[in-house]
Amino acid sequence: MHKIAISLLTTLALWGTTPQASGQTVTIPPVMKIIVPFASGSSTDLVARGVAAQLATRLGNTVVVELRGGGSTMIGAGAVANGPKDGALLLMTTNSTVSAAATLQNTPFDLNRDLIPIALIGDGPMMVGASSKSGIKTPADLLNTARAKPDTITYGTSGVGSLPHLSTELFSDAAKIQLKHIPYKGGGAAVIDLAAGTIDIMFATHSTFAPHIQAGRVVPIAVTTRQPNPAFPGLPTMASVAPAYAGSVWISVFAQAGIPVALAQRLNRELNEIAAGREVSAILNQSGLPPLALTMEDLRVRMRDEYNGWKKIAADKKIVLE
């Protein structure tokens, strides 16, 4: 009997299937792609490569990472949303995809209908950085300068409708100040101008700022979450000057709506365990984005609520991404 069981498992493995405790059989695509809608070297790119190696080992298949940046993440996200329903394509992105979908005039897909959230990988603060030439070193400095000279402090973002854009506008509302938006075609271009002193401040991930902080050209002034983050000791929160404000960045995995339920559940379980594992959690913690295991339903509710919130801000501020 023992030999028969081993033989059955071997046969299933050869066909890319595994038995589940529920009695359902999960078909594992022999090759899976994780699409990352950002440039090489981004936090999401680094996390995706760590996840891909672990996922391939667990599933017994090949998992590769493919970068498809551009279009405010819509090019990469659209490839998955309009792709096959067998789970061969996964999307690893941040909530920038949610903010972009909430502000785009015409989207190539319906975020809430065509994609399903599979697993939350990491969740944490953005960092607020100021040019060393701006004289801004604390949240109080930013607030006082903005109130003394409305609409003169410039902030750069990776583009109209991006997560940093909407997050900065949300802070401006909470703090009752006016800041001047300077959109760029990507966070890399924006942070170069920040380091040069062309713009004053920027909301972004720590990895975006890191080399410029080390060079002394950018000063980290705060984190965006309501509570301080242990990855960035000594940094206050933006809520210290605007108590109603809180914001975060999260990395999650999506799949095309319609993939087999059993496969989606298997991926949720595997990805939650991978994110909490030593190798991937080390990458996440470097950016202050510790792993956070959620069920698919909890993640769906979180995505929906954030989407609706960004929709409201976009409508109030008349922010439209063409």
C-alpha positions as a Markdown table, in Angstrom:
| # | Residue | x | y | z |
|---|---|---|---|---|
| 1 | Met | 0.0 | 0.0 | 0.0 |
| 2 | His | 2.9 | 2.3 | 0.9 |
| 3 | Lys | 4.5 | 1.7 | -2.6 |
| 4 | Ile | 1.2 | 2.3 | -4.3 |
| 5 | Ala | 0.9 | 5.7 | -2.6 |
| 6 | Ile | 4.4 | 6.7 | -3.6 |
| 7 | Ser | 3.7 | 5.7 | -7.2 |
| 8 | Leu | 0.5 | 7.8 | -7.3 |
| 9 | Leu | 2.3 | 10.8 | -6.0 |
| 10 | Thr | 5.1 | 10.4 | -8.5 |
| 11 | Thr | 2.6 | 10.1 | -11.3 |
| 12 | Leu | 0.8 | 13.2 | -10.2 |
| 13 | Ala | 4.1 | 15.1 | -10.0 |
| 14 | Leu | 5.0 | 14.2 | -13.5 |
| 15 | Trp | 1.7 | 15.6 | -14.7 |
| 16 | Gly | 2.2 | 18.8 | -12.6 |
| 17 | Thr | -0.6 | 18.0 | -10.2 |
| 18 | Thr | -0.7 | 17.5 | -6.4 |
| 19 | Pro | -3.5 | 16.0 | -4.2 |
| 20 | Gln | -5.1 | 18.3 | -1.6 |
| 21 | Ala | -6.4 | 17.5 | 1.8 |
| 22 | Ser | -9.9 | 18.5 | 0.6 |
| 23 | Gly | -9.7 | 15.8 | -2.2 |
| 24 | Gln | -9.3 | 18.4 | -4.9 |
| 25 | Thr | -6.4 | 18.1 | -7.3 |
| 26 | Val | -4.4 | 21.2 | -8.1 |
| 27 | Thr | -2.8 | 21.5 | -11.6 |
| 28 | Ile | 0.5 | 23.4 | -11.4 |
| 29 | Pro | 1.6 | 25.1 | -14.6 |
| 30 | Pro | 5.0 | 23.8 | -15.5 |
| 31 | Val | 6.3 | 27.3 | -16.1 |
| 32 | Met | 5.0 | 30.3 | -14.2 |
| 33 | Lys | 5.9 | 34.0 | -14.8 |
| 34 | Ile | 5.7 | 36.7 | -12.1 |
| 35 | Ile | 5.2 | 40.0 | -13.9 |
| 36 | Val | 6.6 | 43.0 | -12.2 |
| 37 | Pro | 5.4 | 46.3 | -13.6 |
| 38 | Phe | 8.4 | 48.3 | -12.4 |
| 39 | Ala | 12.0 | 48.9 | -13.4 |
| 40 | Ser | 14.9 | 46.7 | -12.6 |
| 41 | Gly | 16.3 | 47.1 | -9.1 |
| 42 | Ser | 13.0 | 48.3 | -7.6 |
| 43 | Ser | 12.0 | 46.9 | -4.2 |
| 44 | Thr | 9.3 | 44.8 | -5.9 |
| 45 | Asp | 11.8 | 43.4 | -8.4 |
| 46 | Leu | 14.1 | 42.3 | -5.6 |
| 47 | Val | 11.3 | 40.7 | -3.6 |
| 48 | Ala | 9.9 | 39.0 | -6.7 |
| 49 | Arg | 13.2 | 37.3 | -7.4 |
| 50 | Gly | 13.4 | 36.0 | -3.9 |
| 51 | Val | 9.9 | 34.8 | -4.0 |
| 52 | Ala | 10.3 | 33.1 | -7.4 |
| 53 | Ala | 13.1 | 30.9 | -6.3 |
| 54 | Gln | 11.2 | 29.7 | -3.2 |
| 55 | Leu | 8.0 | 29.2 | -5.0 |
| 56 | Ala | 9.6 | 27.1 | -7.7 |
| 57 | Thr | 11.1 | 24.8 | -5.1 |
| 58 | Arg | 7.8 | 24.4 | -3.3 |
| 59 | Leu | 5.7 | 23.8 | -6.5 |
| 60 | Gly | 8.3 | 21.7 | -8.3 |
| 61 | Asn | 8.1 | 23.9 | -11.5 |
| 62 | Thr | 9.9 | 26.8 | -13.1 |
| 63 | Val | 9.1 | 30.3 | -11.9 |
| 64 | Val | 10.7 | 33.3 | -13.7 |
| 65 | Val | 10.4 | 37.0 | -13.2 |
| 66 | Glu | 9.6 | 39.3 | -16.1 |
| 67 | Leu | 9.8 | 43.1 | -15.9 |
| 68 | Arg | 7.1 | 45.0 | -17.8 |
| 69 | Gly | 7.2 | 48.6 | -16.6 |
| 70 | Gly | 5.4 | 51.6 | -18.0 |
| 71 | Gly | 1.9 | 52.9 | -18.2 |
| 72 | Ser | 1.6 | 53.6 | -14.5 |
| 73 | Thr | 1.9 | 49.8 | -13.9 |
| 74 | Met | -1.0 | 49.2 | -16.3 |
| 75 | Ile | 1.1 | 47.5 | -19.0 |
| 76 | Gly | 2.3 | 44.7 | -16.7 |
| 77 | Ala | -1.0 | 44.5 | -14.8 |
| 78 | Gly | -3.0 | 44.3 | -18.0 |
| 79 | Ala | -0.9 | 41.5 | -19.3 |
| 80 | Val | -1.9 | 39.4 | -16.3 |
| 81 | Ala | -5.5 | 40.6 | -16.3 |
| 82 | Asn | -6.0 | 39.7 | -19.9 |
| 83 | Gly | -3.9 | 36.6 | -19.8 |
| 84 | Pro | -4.7 | 32.8 | -19.5 |
| 85 | Lys | -6.8 | 31.6 | -16.6 |
| 86 | Asp | -4.5 | 28.7 | -15.7 |
| 87 | Gly | -2.4 | 30.6 | -13.2 |
| 88 | Ala | 0.7 | 30.7 | -15.4 |
| 89 | Leu | 0.9 | 34.5 | -15.1 |
| 90 | Leu | 1.1 | 36.2 | -11.7 |
| 91 | Leu | 1.4 | 39.9 | -11.0 |
| 92 | Met | 3.6 | 41.2 | -8.2 |
| 93 | Thr | 3.0 | 44.9 | -7.7 |
| 94 | Thr | 2.4 | 47.5 | -5.0 |
| 95 | Asn | -0.8 | 49.5 | -4.2 |
| 96 | Ser | 0.4 | 51.9 | -6.9 |
| 97 | Thr | -1.6 | 49.7 | -9.3 |
| 98 | Val | -4.7 | 50.4 | -7.1 |
| 99 | Ser | -4.1 | 54.1 | -7.1 |
| 100 | Ala | -3.5 | 54.2 | -10.8 |
| 101 | Ala | -6.6 | 52.2 | -11.5 |
| 102 | Ala | -8.6 | 54.7 | -9.3 |
| 103 | Thr | -7.4 | 57.7 | -11.3 |
| 104 | Leu | -7.1 | 56.4 | -14.9 |
| 105 | Gln | -9.7 | 57.8 | -17.3 |
| 106 | Asn | -9.6 | 54.6 | -19.4 |
| 107 | Thr | -8.2 | 51.4 | -18.0 |
| 108 | Pro | -7.2 | 48.4 | -20.1 |
| 109 | Phe | -9.0 | 46.2 | -17.5 |
| 110 | Asp | -11.3 | 46.3 | -14.5 |
| 111 | Leu | -9.2 | 46.0 | -11.4 |
| 112 | Asn | -12.0 | 44.6 | -9.2 |
| 113 | Arg | -13.3 | 42.2 | -11.9 |
| 114 | Asp | -10.3 | 41.0 | -13.9 |
| 115 | Leu | -7.7 | 40.5 | -11.2 |
| 116 | Ile | -8.0 | 38.6 | -7.9 |
| 117 | Pro | -5.6 | 39.3 | -5.0 |
| 118 | Ile | -3.8 | 36.2 | -4.0 |
| 119 | Ala | -1.4 | 37.1 | -1.2 |
| 120 | Leu | 0.0 | 40.1 | 0.6 |
| 121 | Ile | 3.8 | 39.8 | 0.7 |
| 122 | Gly | 4.9 | 42.9 | 2.7 |
| 123 | Asp | 3.4 | 46.0 | 4.2 |
| 124 | Gly | 5.0 | 49.1 | 5.7 |
| 125 | Pro | 5.6 | 52.8 | 5.5 |
| 126 | Met | 6.8 | 55.0 | 2.7 |
| 127 | Met | 9.5 | 57.4 | 3.7 |
| 128 | Val | 9.4 | 61.2 | 3.3 |
| 129 | Gly | 12.7 | 62.5 | 2.0 |
| 130 | Ala | 13.8 | 66.1 | 1.7 |
| 131 | Ser | 16.6 | 67.6 | -0.4 |
| 132 | Ser | 19.5 | 68.5 | 1.8 |
| 133 | Lys | 19.4 | 71.9 | 0.0 |
| 134 | Ser | 15.8 | 72.6 | 1.1 |
| 135 | Gly | 16.6 | 73.2 | 4.8 |
| 136 | Ile | 13.7 | 70.8 | 5.7 |
| 137 | Lys | 14.8 | 68.3 | 8.3 |
| 138 | Thr | 11.7 | 67.5 | 10.3 |
| 139 | Pro | 7.9 | 67.2 | 9.7 |
| 140 | Ala | 7.6 | 70.5 | 11.6 |
| 141 | Asp | 10.0 | 72.2 | 9.3 |
| 142 | Leu | 7.9 | 71.1 | 6.3 |
| 143 | Leu | 4.6 | 72.2 | 7.9 |
| 144 | Asn | 6.0 | 75.6 | 9.0 |
| 145 | Thr | 7.6 | 76.4 | 5.6 |
| 146 | Ala | 4.5 | 75.3 | 3.7 |
| 147 | Arg | 2.2 | 77.5 | 5.9 |
| 148 | Ala | 4.5 | 80.5 | 5.6 |
| 149 | Lys | 4.8 | 80.1 | 1.8 |
| 150 | Pro | 1.8 | 78.2 | 0.4 |
| 151 | Asp | 2.2 | 76.3 | -2.9 |
| 152 | Thr | 5.9 | 76.9 | -3.1 |
| 153 | Ile | 7.3 | 73.7 | -1.6 |
| 154 | Thr | 7.7 | 71.3 | -4.5 |
| 155 | Tyr | 7.2 | 67.5 | -4.3 |
| 156 | Gly | 8.2 | 65.0 | -7.0 |
| 157 | Thr | 6.4 | 61.8 | -7.8 |
| 158 | Ser | 6.6 | 58.9 | -10.2 |
| 159 | Gly | 3.6 | 60.4 | -12.1 |
| 160 | Val | 0.1 | 61.6 | -11.9 |
| 161 | Gly | -2.2 | 59.1 | -10.1 |
| 162 | Ser | 0.8 | 57.3 | -8.5 |
| 163 | Leu | 0.7 | 56.1 | -4.9 |
| 164 | Pro | 3.2 | 58.9 | -3.9 |
| 165 | His | 1.0 | 61.5 | -5.6 |
| 166 | Leu | -2.2 | 60.5 | -3.9 |
| 167 | Ser | -0.4 | 59.9 | -0.6 |
| 168 | Thr | 1.1 | 63.4 | -0.6 |
| 169 | Glu | -2.3 | 65.0 | -1.5 |
| 170 | Leu | -3.9 | 63.1 | 1.4 |
| 171 | Phe | -1.2 | 64.5 | 3.7 |
| 172 | Ser | -1.7 | 68.0 | 2.4 |
| 173 | Asp | -5.4 | 67.7 | 3.2 |
| 174 | Ala | -4.8 | 66.4 | 6.7 |
| 175 | Ala | -2.2 | 69.1 | 7.4 |
| 176 | Lys | -4.2 | 71.8 | 5.7 |
| 177 | Ile | -1.3 | 73.0 | 3.5 |
| 178 | Gln | -0.6 | 73.5 | -0.2 |
| 179 | Leu | 2.3 | 71.8 | -1.9 |
| 180 | Lys | 3.2 | 72.0 | -5.6 |
| 181 | His | 3.2 | 68.7 | -7.5 |
| 182 | Ile | 6.0 | 68.0 | -10.0 |
| 183 | Pro | 5.2 | 64.7 | -11.8 |
| 184 | Tyr | 8.0 | 62.6 | -13.4 |
| 185 | Lys | 8.1 | 59.6 | -15.6 |
| 186 | Gly | 9.3 | 57.3 | -12.8 |
| 187 | Gly | 10.6 | 57.6 | -9.3 |
| 188 | Gly | 14.2 | 57.3 | -10.4 |
| 189 | Ala | 14.1 | 60.5 | -12.3 |
| 190 | Ala | 12.3 | 62.3 | -9.5 |
| 191 | Val | 14.8 | 61.3 | -6.8 |
| 192 | Ile | 17.7 | 62.4 | -9.0 |
| 193 | Asp | 16.2 | 65.9 | -9.1 |
| 194 | Leu | 15.5 | 65.7 | -5.3 |
| 195 | Ala | 19.1 | 64.9 | -4.6 |
| 196 | Ala | 20.1 | 67.9 | -6.9 |
| 197 | Gly | 17.8 | 70.2 | -5.1 |
| 198 | Thr | 15.5 | 70.9 | -8.1 |
| 199 | Ile | 12.6 | 69.7 | -6.0 |
| 200 | Asp | 12.1 | 69.9 | -2.2 |
| 201 | Ile | 10.5 | 66.7 | -0.9 |
| 202 | Met | 9.3 | 63.3 | -2.1 |
| 203 | Phe | 7.3 | 60.4 | -0.7 |
| 204 | Ala | 8.8 | 57.1 | -1.8 |
| 205 | Thr | 10.1 | 53.7 | -0.5 |
| 206 | His | 13.4 | 53.6 | 1.4 |
| 207 | Ser | 15.1 | 51.8 | -1.4 |
| 208 | Thr | 14.5 | 54.7 | -3.7 |
| 209 | Phe | 16.2 | 57.1 | -1.3 |
| 210 | Ala | 18.9 | 54.8 | 0.1 |
| 211 | Pro | 22.0 | 55.7 | -2.1 |
| 212 | His | 21.2 | 59.5 | -1.9 |
| 213 | Ile | 20.7 | 59.3 | 1.9 |
| 214 | Gln | 24.1 | 57.6 | 2.1 |
| 215 | Ala | 25.6 | 60.4 | 0.0 |
| 216 | Gly | 24.1 | 63.1 | 2.2 |
| 217 | Arg | 22.0 | 64.6 | -0.6 |
| 218 | Val | 18.6 | 63.5 | 0.8 |
| 219 | Val | 17.5 | 63.8 | 4.4 |
| 220 | Pro | 14.9 | 61.3 | 5.7 |
| 221 | Ile | 12.4 | 63.3 | 7.7 |
| 222 | Ala | 9.6 | 60.8 | 8.5 |
| 223 | Val | 7.6 | 57.7 | 7.8 |
| 224 | Thr | 4.1 | 57.7 | 6.6 |
| 225 | Thr | 2.5 | 55.0 | 8.9 |
| 226 | Arg | 0.7 | 56.0 | 12.0 |
| 227 | Gln | 3.4 | 54.4 | 14.2 |
| 228 | Pro | 7.2 | 54.6 | 14.0 |
| 229 | Asn | 8.9 | 51.7 | 12.1 |
| 230 | Pro | 11.7 | 49.8 | 13.8 |
| 231 | Ala | 13.5 | 49.5 | 10.5 |
| 232 | Phe | 14.0 | 53.3 | 10.6 |
| 233 | Pro | 14.9 | 54.1 | 14.3 |
| 234 | Gly | 14.6 | 57.7 | 15.2 |
| 235 | Leu | 12.3 | 58.8 | 12.4 |
| 236 | Pro | 9.1 | 60.4 | 13.5 |
| 237 | Thr | 5.8 | 59.9 | 11.7 |
| 238 | Met | 4.0 | 62.4 | 9.5 |
| 239 | Ala | 1.1 | 61.9 | 11.9 |
| 240 | Ser | 3.1 | 63.8 | 14.5 |
| 241 | Val | 2.1 | 67.0 | 12.7 |
| 242 | Ala | -1.1 | 65.8 | 11.0 |
| 243 | Pro | -2.7 | 63.3 | 13.4 |
| 244 | Ala | -5.4 | 62.4 | 10.8 |
| 245 | Tyr | -2.8 | 61.2 | 8.3 |
| 246 | Ala | -1.6 | 57.6 | 7.8 |
| 247 | Gly | -0.4 | 55.9 | 4.7 |
| 248 | Ser | 1.5 | 52.7 | 3.7 |
| 249 | Val | 2.9 | 50.8 | 0.7 |
| 250 | Trp | 2.2 | 47.1 | 0.3 |
| 251 | Ile | 3.5 | 44.5 | -2.1 |
| 252 | Ser | 1.0 | 41.8 | -3.2 |
| 253 | Val | 0.5 | 39.1 | -5.7 |
| 254 | Phe | -2.5 | 39.0 | -8.1 |
| 255 | Ala | -3.7 | 36.5 | -10.7 |
| 256 | Gln | -6.2 | 36.5 | -13.5 |
| 257 | Ala | -9.7 | 36.2 | -12.3 |
| 258 | Gly | -11.0 | 32.8 | -13.1 |
| 259 | Ile | -8.0 | 30.7 | -12.2 |
| 260 | Pro | -8.9 | 27.4 | -10.4 |
| 261 | Val | -9.9 | 28.1 | -6.8 |
| 262 | Ala | -7.8 | 25.3 | -5.5 |
| 263 | Leu | -4.7 | 26.7 | -7.2 |
| 264 | Ala | -5.4 | 30.2 | -5.8 |
| 265 | Gln | -5.7 | 28.8 | -2.3 |
| 266 | Arg | -2.5 | 26.8 | -2.7 |
| 267 | Leu | -0.7 | 29.9 | -3.9 |
| 268 | Asn | -2.0 | 32.0 | -1.0 |
| 269 | Arg | -0.7 | 29.4 | 1.5 |
| 270 | Glu | 2.7 | 29.0 | -0.2 |
| 271 | Leu | 3.2 | 32.8 | -0.6 |
| 272 | Asn | 2.3 | 33.6 | 3.0 |
| 273 | Glu | 4.8 | 31.0 | 4.2 |
| 274 | Ile | 7.5 | 32.2 | 1.7 |
| 275 | Ala | 7.1 | 35.8 | 2.8 |
| 276 | Ala | 7.5 | 34.9 | 6.5 |
| 277 | Gly | 10.6 | 32.7 | 5.7 |
| 278 | Arg | 14.1 | 33.8 | 6.4 |
| 279 | Glu | 15.3 | 34.6 | 2.9 |
| 280 | Val | 12.4 | 36.8 | 1.7 |
| 281 | Ser | 11.6 | 38.4 | 5.0 |
| 282 | Ala | 15.2 | 39.6 | 5.2 |
| 283 | Ile | 14.6 | 41.4 | 1.8 |
| 284 | Leu | 11.3 | 42.8 | 3.0 |
| 285 | Asn | 12.7 | 44.1 | 6.3 |
| 286 | Gln | 15.5 | 46.0 | 4.6 |
| 287 | Ser | 12.8 | 48.2 | 3.1 |
| 288 | Gly | 10.7 | 48.3 | 6.2 |
| 289 | Leu | 8.0 | 46.2 | 4.6 |
| 290 | Pro | 7.6 | 43.2 | 7.0 |
| 291 | Pro | 5.5 | 40.2 | 5.9 |
| 292 | Leu | 1.9 | 40.3 | 6.7 |
| 293 | Ala | -0.2 | 37.1 | 6.1 |
| 294 | Leu | -3.8 | 37.7 | 5.0 |
| 295 | Thr | -6.5 | 35.5 | 3.6 |
| 296 | Met | -7.5 | 36.1 | 0.0 |
| 297 | Glu | -10.8 | 37.6 | 1.2 |
| 298 | Asp | -9.2 | 40.0 | 3.7 |
| 299 | Leu | -6.8 | 41.2 | 1.0 |
| 300 | Arg | -9.7 | 41.6 | -1.4 |
| 301 | Val | -11.6 | 43.8 | 1.1 |
| 302 | Arg | -8.4 | 45.8 | 1.8 |
| 303 | Met | -7.9 | 46.4 | -1.9 |
| 304 | Arg | -11.5 | 47.4 | -2.5 |
| 305 | Asp | -11.5 | 49.9 | 0.4 |
| 306 | Glu | -8.3 | 51.5 | -0.7 |
| 307 | Tyr | -9.5 | 51.7 | -4.3 |
| 308 | Asn | -12.6 | 53.5 | -3.1 |
| 309 | Gly | -10.6 | 55.8 | -0.9 |
| 310 | Trp | -8.3 | 56.8 | -3.8 |
| 311 | Lys | -11.3 | 57.3 | -6.0 |
| 312 | Lys | -12.7 | 59.8 | -3.6 |
| 313 | Ile | -9.4 | 61.7 | -3.3 |
| 314 | Ala | -9.0 | 61.7 | -7.1 |
| 315 | Ala | -12.5 | 63.1 | -7.5 |
| 316 | Asp | -12.1 | 65.8 | -4.8 |
| 317 | Lys | -8.7 | 66.9 | -6.2 |
| 318 | Lys | -9.8 | 66.5 | -9.9 |
| 319 | Ile | -6.8 | 64.1 | -10.5 |
| 320 | Val | -7.2 | 62.2 | -13.8 |
| 321 | Leu | -4.6 | 60.0 | -15.3 |
| 322 | Glu | -4.9 | 60.2 | -19.1 |
